[in-house]
Amino acid sequence: MAIQPSIVGTDLPGYLFLKATQDRQQTAFEKSTEVKRDVETLREKLAQPFKLDELMGDRSLLRPVLQSFGLEEELDKGAFVRRIIQEGPDDPKGFARRLNNADYLELSQAFKADTEGQIRLSHGQIEDIVENYKERAFQIAVGEQDQDMRLALNFEKEVSDLAADSSSDKAFWFKVIGNAPLMEVFKSALIVPDGLANLDVDKQADYLQERAEKVIGDDPRAVLATKEGVETTIRKFLVQNQIANGPSALTPGASALTLLGAGGGLGSQSLFGLLLSNA
């Protein structure tokens, strides 16, 4: 069994602790027997040419491969995964492109077969898959204790590349809408109403752009392409969740809030928001 990450606290305080200890914790996590075994499997089995049937028939390989691309939930959807890879990334009407999710497209690109039906990965591609697997495995382990922490780590990994690679603001928001974990972060950070998903996708993208301009900055896509912009958005996401959940014993000033909650004057929820604004 993999070593479980240590998380102290929830929401923003917990995230700050996790980030401060992440390098040390990730190193220890990667030394776990389970993680080392998966890494060895990836390096050994992907180093030789193979056919799609071999990949699909080897669960010990398919599981860490899908995990590397953030698609671990598709492990039991064999026909679905096969079609993504089989149709490839080049046809604009192909399955991978129509799904409007960069993870599916990247999987189909990496495992595109040659004219002989063989899948051949370079050493660099294999190492990228291994590194992505280790990051994703750590995120999953974090999520087993706190899903918001996992969403924050995933957001940190994915959103900057998505912002930098998108051809326009609307194209960026289309990709976000098609990516449930990223959308979950933006819904809280931008304070998006629950009914947004009922709108036409064009109107959803326009609304998200408008909200992001108010909350993140005049050019949100440019801001999100920077480390500082990503960190600020994650903080907003966690703070909004913390406000929604109410103060805990680990919230700075929580003992004072408990005392004030029974008295008059500034309400505890208002003071809680004031404290968090300085976090």
N, C-alpha and C positions, 0 to 999 in steps of 0.2 A: 504493500500500500504506500502511496506517495505521502511524503511529509506534508502536513497541512499548514498553510500559512497562518501566522498569528495576527489577529486583528483586534485592536484595543479600541473600543468605542464604536459608534455608528456615525453615519452621515459625514459632515466635514471633519470633525475631530478624528474620526476613525480613518478617513482617507489621508489626512496629513500624517498620521502615524504610519500608515502603510507605505506612503511614498518615501518617508524618511528611512524606512527599513527595507525597502523593496529589493535593492541589489543583494543584500545579505540573505534575505529570505529566498529570493529566486535561485541563488547559487545553491543553497541547501536543498531546495525543492528538486533541482535538476540532478542531484546526487541520489535521489530515491530510486530504489530498484525498478519500480514500474516505469518511471520516466527513462531511465537508462536503457531498459529493455526495448522500449518503443523507438528510441533514437537509433539503437543498433539495428532494429528491424528496417527502419526507413533507409538507413545508409546501405545496408546489405542488399535488400531486395529491389531498391530503385536504381542500383548501380548497373544492373544488367538490363538489356532490352526485354520487354515483356508485352504481352497482349492485354487488351482490355478485359477479356475473360479471366485472365490470371489475377488481375487486380480485384475484380468484383468477387472472385471466389476465395479470396484470402482476407478474412475478416481482421486478422492480426495486423495486416498492412493497411487495409482500407480505413480502419478506425483512426489511426494517427494521421493518415493522409487527409481525411475529411476534417479532422480536428485542426489541422494546420491551416485550412482555408475557412475556418469558422463555421463549418457545416456538419458538426458532429451529430446534430439532431436528425440528419438525413441518413444515418447509418443503416436503418432498417427499411429504407426506401430504395431498394436496389434498382428497380426499373427506372425510377426518376433520375438517379445518379448516372446510370448507364446512358440514358438519353442525352443528358447534359454533355457528357464526354464524347459520345458517339457522333452527335451532330456537329460538334466543334464550334470554334469561336468566329469563324469567318462569314457564315451566312447571316445577313442581317435579319432574316426571318427564322433563323435557327432557334432552338429551344433556350439555349443559354442566354442569348441576347434578349429574347422576349420576356424573360423573367425579371428584367430590370434590377438585377442585383450583381454588384461587381464581384462578389465572392464566387458565384456560379461561373461567371465569365473567366475569371482567373483560373479556376479549376480546369475548365475546358481548354484554355490556352496551354497550361502546363502539361496536360496529358493528351495533347493532340497527337494522333498516330501518323506515321509516315505512310508512303504509298504501299508499303508491304504489310500494313496493319500493326507495325511494331511501335511501341512508345519508348522513346529514348530520351532520358534526362541527362543534362550535363552535370558535372560536379557542382557547379555554382547553383543550379536549380535545386539540386538535392539539399545542399546546405541551407538554402533559403527556406525550403520546406521544413527542415529540421529546426531551424531557429524559430520559425512561425509556430511550429508544433509546441515547442517549449514555452513560448509566451502564452499561447492559447491554453495549454494545460494548466499553467499557473493561474490564469484568469478563471478557469473553471473551478479550480480548487478554492480560490477566493470567493467565487459566487456561491459555493456550497455553504459558506458562512454568511455572506452578505451580497445579495444580488446587485445592489446599488454600487458597491465597490467594483464588481465585475463590469458593470456598464460603464463606469468611469474609466477603467483601464482600457476597455475596448475602444471607447471614444477617443482616448488619447492616442491609441495606435492607428486608428483608421481615418479620422476626420480631416486631418491636414492634407493627406495625399488625395483624398476625395475633392477637397476644395481646390487644390493646386491643379488637378487633372481635369476638372470640369471646364467645358468650353464657355459656359455662361452661368449666370446666377440661377436661372430657371433650371438648367441641366443639373446643377448641383443639388437643388432642392428635390428634383425628381428622384435622384439617386438616394437622397436621405429618406424620402417617403417610402422607397422600396427596401430600406434597411431598418428593420424593426428596432434593433438595439440602439442605433443612432437616433432614431426618431423618438425613442423613449427618453433619452437625455434632453433633446431639444424641447419636448413637450413640457418638461418641468422647468428647464432653464428659461424658456421664453414665455412660460405661463400660458400654454395653449389650451383652449377649451376642448372638452371631450368630443364635441360634435364635429370637429374639423374633418375627420375621416369620412363624414357623410357628404362633403363637398366634392365637386369635380376636381381632378388632380391638378389642373391648371390653377384653379382658385386656391387650392391648398398651398401650392408653391408660392403664389403671390402673397398669401397671408403670412407664410413663414418668413419670406423676405422682408415684408413690412415690419413684423415683430422683431426680427433679428436686427434691423437697422436701428430700432429704438433701444434694444437691450444690449446688443453686442457692439454696434458701431455703424457708421455711415456705409462702410463697405464690408459687410460681415464675412464674405468669402475670403477677402484679403486678410482680415483679422484671424479667421480660423486656419489660415495657412501658416500661422506663427505659433510657436510654443506658448507664448504668453496668452494669446487669444484662446487657445484650447484650454489652458489652465483656468482662465477666468470663467469660461463657460461651464467647466466641470464644477467649479466652486458654486456657481449660481444654481446648477442642477441639484447639488447636495444641500445647499442652504434652503432651497425651496422645499425639498423633501423633509428637511429637518423642521421647518416651520409647520408643514402639514402634519407631521407626526407629533409635534409638541416637544418641549424640552425633556431631556433625560438627565440622569444623575451625572453623566459625563459632559453635559453642555456647560461651557464657561458661564458662571453666574447662576447656575441652576438652583443652588440653595437660596440665593436671594430672591429668585423668581417664586419659589415655593412660599416664602414668607409674604411677598408682596401680593400673591394671588388671593390671599384672604382679606387684604386691605383695600383701601380706596386709592385714588390717584391714578397714575399711569398703569394701564392694564398689563398683566403679565405677558400676554401675547405680543403687545406693542413693544414692551421692553425687550422681549426675546428677539424680535426682529431687529431692534436697535443694536443689541449686542452682536448679533450675527453679521450685521453690516460692517462691523469692524474686524471680523475674523480674517 
